[in-house]
Amino acid sequence: MISDFNDPELNGKYLGTISSDFVKISDVLKEASYQIRSRGFSDFPIFPISKEMQPIGKIFIGKAEKNLDWNYFITYVDEFVQRTLIAEEALEDFKKAYKDPDEFCCLFVMDGAFTSFVYIPYPND
């Protein structure tokens, strides 16, 4: 389900809970991604996810709200550059690696010291 990503820590520790959450809210995330892009905010929406509250982006779907394992936040690439989570000189590489947002959701998984970008395909309608 997770594409082009073979981090064993992600696969072993997170894949199941991320996938089970994603199925429940993928339509909402896809619509939010579309709105960010269609309104001209950014071509690169990112959904940070964390089990705790954290400062990147704005809370979008709280885990208690939908009985999820993760809190879902919403932002875009500009905030990652402003916070120097993506270096200015690495921005073009990020944009080249960014997958089609109509087909994939860009998550930024945060759990303690572990952080990783993950692209999950939206279910086909």
N, C-alpha and C positions, 0 to 999 in steps of 0.2 A: 504493500500500500504506500509506504513512504518511498519516494523515488530518489535515485542517485545518492543514497546516503547509507553508509555502512558502518556508522559509528556503533561499536558493540554496546556501549553504555546506553545509547539511545534505544537501540533495538531491544536490549534486555530489560531495561528499567522503565522505559516510558511508552513504548510503542502501543501496548495494550490499552492503557488508560487514555492516551491521546486519541487513539482510533475510536474507542467507545464514546468519548465525549463528542468527537468530530461528527459522527453519524447523527447525533441529536441536534446539532446546531449548524451544520454545513450550509443550509439554505440561507440562514440569517447572515453568516459570515460572507457568503458569496454576494448577497445583496449589498451589504455594507461596502465590500470591495468595489462593486460596480458603482455605487454612489460616490465614493471617494474619487474614482477615476472620471466619471461622467461630469462631476461638478468642478473638475479641474484642480482639485487639491493636490493630487499626486498620481503618477502612473505606477507607483510602487507602494501599495498598501501593505502594512505588516501588522500581524496580530500577535503581540507578545502574550505568552501564557505563563502563569506562575501559580503555585498553590497558595502563596501568600500575596498580600497586597504589595505592590512595587511601584516605582515612580515613572516608568516608561509608558508613554501613551496615556489614554484615559480608560477607566474601567468600562467595558462594553457589556459583558455578561458575567455576573458573579456566579461562582460555583454553587452557592446555596440556592440561587434563583432558579436554576434548571436541574438541580441534583447532579452536578458535574464534579469531576476530580480537580479541574483546573479553573482558575479565573482567566477570562479572556479580556484583553485590552486591545485598543485600536490606535494605530498611529501610521506614520509612513516614513519613508527612508530619510527625509530631511531631519527628523528628530534624532535618528541614529547618527547622522553626521554631526549635528549640533552637540550631541553628548559625547562625541568622539568614540562611539561604539563601532562606527565604520570610519576609517581614516579617509580624509578628503581624496588622497591619491588612490584609494582602493574603491572609490565610488563607481568608476566605470566598470571595474571587474564585477562588482555587485550587480550593476544593472544588466550586464551581459549574462550573468548566471541566473538572474531572476526569471522564473518560469511564467508562462502565459497566465495572467491573473483571471482569465475567464475559465481556465481549466484547473488551476492549482491555487491553493491557499498558502500564503507565506506565513508560517508561524515562527516565532522566536521563543524557544523553550528556555525557561529560566528556573533552575532548581538549585539553590545554594550556589556553589562555585561552577556548576555545570550550565553552560549556555550554548545554544546551537540554533541555526536557522534550519527549518524543515519545510519542505514543500509536500503538501498532501493533496492528491487529486480530489476534486469535488465529485460526488457520485453522479453518474449520468441520470438525467431526468427520465 
